[in-house]
């Protein structure tokens, strides 16, 4: 009889532990998916604001929006993304009088590549991955 009680207790305990572990892992996956979704929204906003500060199309409001979105990335991005962003910012800052287009393009591609990795988009083309942004060609309107 003691064996039957011990077996029942072990079986019940095992079921409770299994249910708790299953719940914990499910919640963990849900939190990771929610964070990935939040990062994607931040990265989309970053790209939109970056598009607003393209040479020839930039406005003071677009510069402020870009600054704000860059600061917001510090909340959700991995350190690798933040480091790539800071390298890119150093190249594009207004006070940089020695801007080189090739360096700009390389750093922007590195930033986008790092963002994609952060979103679990597994790029296999690290050596050839390149991005460019298109400008509309329409100058900003002056108020």
C-alpha positions as CSV (number, residue, x, y, z in Angstrom):
1,X,0.0,0.0,0.0
2,X,2.9,2.4,0.8
3,X,4.3,1.7,-2.6
4,X,1.0,2.6,-4.3
5,X,0.8,5.9,-2.4
6,X,4.4,6.7,-3.2
7,X,3.8,5.9,-6.9
8,X,0.7,8.1,-6.9
9,X,2.5,11.0,-5.3
10,X,5.4,10.7,-7.7
11,X,3.1,10.5,-10.7
12,X,1.1,13.6,-9.5
13,X,4.3,15.5,-8.8
14,X,5.7,14.7,-12.2
15,X,2.5,15.9,-13.8
16,X,2.6,19.1,-11.9
17,X,6.3,19.7,-12.7
18,X,5.7,18.9,-16.4
19,X,2.7,21.3,-16.5
20,X,4.7,24.1,-14.8
21,X,7.7,23.6,-17.1
22,X,5.5,23.6,-20.2
23,X,3.8,26.8,-19.0
24,X,7.2,28.5,-18.3
25,X,8.7,27.6,-21.6
26,X,5.5,28.7,-23.5
27,X,5.5,32.1,-21.7
28,X,9.3,32.4,-22.4
29,X,8.7,31.9,-26.1
30,X,5.8,34.3,-26.1
31,X,8.0,37.0,-24.4
32,X,10.7,36.4,-27.0
33,X,8.3,36.7,-29.8
34,X,6.8,39.9,-28.4
35,X,10.3,41.4,-28.0
36,X,11.2,40.4,-31.6
37,X,8.0,42.1,-32.7
38,X,8.8,45.2,-30.7
39,X,12.3,45.3,-32.2
40,X,10.9,45.0,-35.7
41,X,8.7,48.0,-35.1
42,X,11.6,50.0,-33.8
43,X,13.8,49.0,-36.7
44,X,11.1,49.9,-39.2
45,X,10.7,53.3,-37.6
46,X,14.5,53.7,-37.7
47,X,14.6,53.0,-41.5
48,X,11.7,55.4,-42.1
49,X,13.5,58.2,-40.2
50,X,16.8,57.4,-41.9
51,X,15.0,57.8,-45.2
52,X,14.1,61.3,-44.0
53,X,17.7,62.4,-43.5
54,X,19.0,61.3,-46.9
55,X,21.3,63.9,-48.5
56,X,19.3,66.6,-50.3
57,X,16.0,65.7,-48.6
58,X,16.8,66.3,-44.9
59,X,14.9,68.9,-42.8
60,X,15.5,69.9,-39.2
61,X,12.3,68.0,-38.2
62,X,13.6,64.9,-39.9
63,X,17.0,65.3,-38.1
64,X,15.1,65.5,-34.8
65,X,13.0,62.4,-35.6
66,X,16.1,60.5,-36.6
67,X,17.9,61.5,-33.4
68,X,14.8,60.4,-31.3
69,X,14.5,57.0,-33.0
70,X,18.3,56.3,-32.6
71,X,17.9,57.0,-28.9
72,X,14.9,54.7,-28.7
73,X,16.9,51.8,-30.2
74,X,19.0,51.8,-27.0
75,X,16.0,50.3,-25.2
76,X,15.6,47.2,-27.3
77,X,18.6,46.6,-29.5
78,X,21.4,44.2,-28.8
79,X,24.8,45.7,-28.0
80,X,26.1,44.7,-31.4
81,X,23.3,46.7,-33.1
82,X,24.0,49.7,-30.8
83,X,27.8,49.5,-31.6
84,X,27.0,49.4,-35.3
85,X,24.6,52.3,-35.0
86,X,27.2,54.4,-33.2
87,X,29.8,53.7,-35.9
88,X,27.3,54.7,-38.5
89,X,26.4,57.9,-36.6
90,X,30.0,58.8,-36.3
91,X,30.3,58.7,-40.1
92,X,27.1,60.6,-40.9
93,X,27.3,63.3,-38.2
94,X,27.2,66.8,-39.5
95,X,30.6,67.6,-37.8
96,X,32.4,64.9,-39.8
97,X,34.1,66.9,-42.5
98,X,35.9,63.8,-43.8
99,X,32.8,61.8,-44.9
100,X,33.6,59.0,-47.4
101,X,30.6,57.5,-49.3
102,X,32.2,54.0,-49.4
103,X,32.6,54.0,-45.6
104,X,29.1,55.3,-45.2
105,X,27.7,52.5,-47.4
106,X,29.8,49.8,-45.6
107,X,28.7,51.0,-42.1
108,X,25.0,51.3,-43.1
109,X,25.2,47.7,-44.6
110,X,26.8,46.5,-41.4
111,X,24.1,48.1,-39.3
112,X,21.3,46.6,-41.3
113,X,23.0,43.2,-41.3
114,X,23.3,43.3,-37.5
115,X,19.7,44.4,-37.2
116,X,18.6,41.4,-39.3
117,X,20.7,39.0,-37.2
118,X,19.0,40.5,-34.1
119,X,15.6,39.7,-35.5
120,X,16.7,36.1,-36.1
121,X,16.8,36.6,-39.9
122,X,19.8,34.4,-40.5
123,X,21.7,36.0,-43.3
124,X,24.3,33.9,-44.9
125,X,25.7,36.6,-47.1
126,X,27.7,38.6,-44.6
127,X,30.6,39.3,-47.0
128,X,28.3,40.4,-49.9
129,X,25.4,41.9,-48.0
130,X,24.9,45.6,-49.1
131,X,22.0,48.0,-48.7
132,X,21.3,51.4,-50.3
133,X,18.5,53.8,-49.6
134,X,16.6,55.4,-52.4
135,X,16.0,59.1,-52.4
136,X,12.9,60.6,-54.0
137,X,14.8,63.3,-55.6
138,X,12.3,65.8,-54.5
139,X,13.8,68.6,-52.3
140,X,12.0,69.3,-49.0
141,X,9.5,72.1,-49.1
142,X,10.5,75.3,-47.2
143,X,7.9,76.6,-44.8
